[in-house]
Amino acid sequence: MGSMSIWHWAIVIVVVALLFGGKGKISNLMGDAAKGIKAFREGLKDEDKKDGPSEGVSSLPRTEAEKEELKR
């Protein structure tokens, strides 16, 4: 039970070959997923460059004191 037999290794090799090797459907799917993740990260970087530094905008409603401060 603690050691792996030849059948265990054969199954592991077949699974790895299906996931990462050849022109199989799964390897194409993995490649498409990687491209999507890369595009998502590049999109996040582009948004950061466009926005510039943030001024700490809050989604909470302003208090009366904050409204008075803005009027000055």
C-alpha positions as CSV (number, residue, x, y, z in Angstrom):
1,M,0.0,0.0,0.0
2,G,2.9,2.4,0.7
3,S,4.7,1.7,-2.5
4,M,3.4,2.2,-6.0
5,S,3.2,-0.8,-8.4
6,I,3.8,-0.7,-12.1
7,W,0.1,-0.3,-12.7
8,H,0.0,2.8,-10.6
9,W,2.9,4.3,-12.6
10,A,1.3,3.3,-15.9
11,I,-2.0,5.1,-14.9
12,V,0.0,8.2,-13.8
13,I,1.9,8.3,-17.1
14,V,-1.3,8.0,-19.2
15,V,-3.0,10.8,-17.3
16,V,0.0,13.1,-17.6
17,A,0.3,12.3,-21.3
18,L,-3.4,13.1,-21.9
19,L,-3.2,16.4,-20.0
20,F,0.0,17.8,-21.3
21,G,1.0,15.9,-24.4
22,G,0.2,15.7,-28.0
23,K,-2.7,17.4,-29.8
24,G,-5.4,16.1,-27.5
25,K,-8.5,17.9,-26.6
26,I,-7.4,18.3,-23.0
27,S,-4.1,19.8,-23.9
28,N,-5.8,22.3,-26.2
29,L,-8.2,23.1,-23.3
30,M,-5.3,23.7,-20.9
31,G,-3.6,26.0,-23.5
32,D,-6.8,28.0,-24.0
33,A,-7.2,28.3,-20.2
34,A,-3.6,29.6,-19.9
35,K,-4.2,32.2,-22.7
36,G,-7.4,33.4,-20.9
37,I,-5.6,33.8,-17.6
38,K,-2.8,35.7,-19.4
39,A,-5.2,38.0,-21.2
40,F,-7.0,38.7,-17.9
41,R,-3.8,39.6,-16.1
42,E,-2.8,42.0,-19.0
43,G,-6.3,43.6,-18.8
44,L,-5.8,44.2,-15.1
45,K,-2.4,45.8,-15.8
46,D,-3.9,48.1,-18.5
47,E,-6.7,49.3,-16.1
48,D,-4.2,50.2,-13.5
49,K,-2.2,52.3,-15.9
50,K,-5.3,54.1,-17.2
51,D,-6.7,54.9,-13.7
52,G,-3.5,56.2,-12.2
53,P,-3.2,56.6,-8.5
54,S,-6.5,56.4,-6.6
55,E,-7.6,59.0,-4.1
56,G,-9.3,56.6,-1.8
57,V,-12.8,56.9,-3.2
58,S,-15.3,55.3,-0.8
59,S,-18.6,53.7,-1.7
60,L,-20.0,54.8,1.7
61,P,-22.4,57.7,1.8
62,R,-20.9,61.0,2.9
63,T,-21.6,62.4,6.3
64,E,-22.9,66.0,6.8
65,A,-19.4,67.1,7.9
66,E,-17.8,65.7,4.7
67,K,-20.4,67.4,2.6
68,E,-19.7,70.8,4.3
69,E,-16.0,70.2,3.8
70,L,-16.5,69.7,0.1
71,K,-18.5,72.9,-0.2
72,R,-15.6,75.0,1.1
